[in-house]
Amino acid sequence: MKQIGMLGLGKMGANMARRLAHGGVVVHAWNRSHDVALNLAQEHANILAQESLADLVAGLAAPRLVWLMLPAGRPTEDALEALLPLLSPGDTVVDGANAYYKDSQRHAAQLKQAGLHFMDAGVSGGIWGLQNGYALMVGGGAEALAAAEPFIKILAPAPGTGWLHCGVAGSGHFVKMVHNGIEYGMMQALAEGLALMKGKREFDIDLAAVAEMWRHGSVVRSWLLDLATEFLQRDQALDDIQPYVADSGEGRWTVLESVEQGTPTPVMSMALMMRFASQGQGDYANKLLAMMRMGFGGHAVKEGDA
């Protein structure tokens, strides 16, 4: 029976563990909060909660495959540092975080020195991945691919579709990075278009009806439009929603890559800037603009709480 170690049981990691367990894989699950792993293990006999990384590694037969679904950055770095002395040559580590591809290249070189195989996996699918499968963009050598492929085929929407070996280590996270940059642009365009229609008050346009119609035959139909239609059917005013849009970091890396290459990406770049604006990062500049306008033209400024 196939077995895997899964580190990190957040929304996506836990659902991936569930999908693998349903697919007949024995999942040795670890989470920083052990109670999370224990609760997950109660759902399926194929999920075994492990209290420590040492227990997880000891429970896997060699050659082992350990899949990380931890936040990129320090949590992933710490986990890799802790795993290195526990694993044996020939074992494989998969990093499924939204990691920077240059960090993945570094990790691949680091693990290679210890005789370990490394694969970077860009994972898309969100909370719907358990039901629909995950889109997987993976990078790494032939040995890592051979070890991970049986699990990838279970996680993907179908064994032969929805996943791609993009190339050498780092390429999977690079493709996922660009994927998220495109996602920013698509979301921004849909949001702006729907906002324009909402602003044309004299037409009293039913945004949910428009979005639903677009889902059938229109060139802008997409899963993002499906999701927008669903929430617009419940609430078009969105009065209780704060106009704050977070950015996970992938959009920033995409724009930085475009600068490094000299390849223009105006849509993705502007979508990222709009997210910064929603977070209040443009507020001080706007105050300066208001003051300059008053300075040269005597125009009034609005005063009040910052």
Secondary structure, DSSP 4 states (H G I P E B T S, - for coil): --EEEEE--SHHHHHHHHHHHHTT-EEEEE-SSHHHHHHHHTT-TTEEE-SSHHHHHHHSPSSPEEEE---TTHHHHHHHHHHTTTS-TT-EEEE-S---HHHHHHHHHHHHHTT-EEEEEEEE-GGGHHHH--EEEEEE-HHHHHHHHHHHHHHSSBTTBSEEEEESTTHHHHHHHHHHHHHHHHHHHHHHHHHHHHH-GGG---HHHHHHHHTTT-TT--HHHHHHHHHHHH-SS-TTS-S-----SHHHHHHHHHHHHT---HHHHHHHHHHHHHTTTTHHHHHHHHHHHHHHH------S--
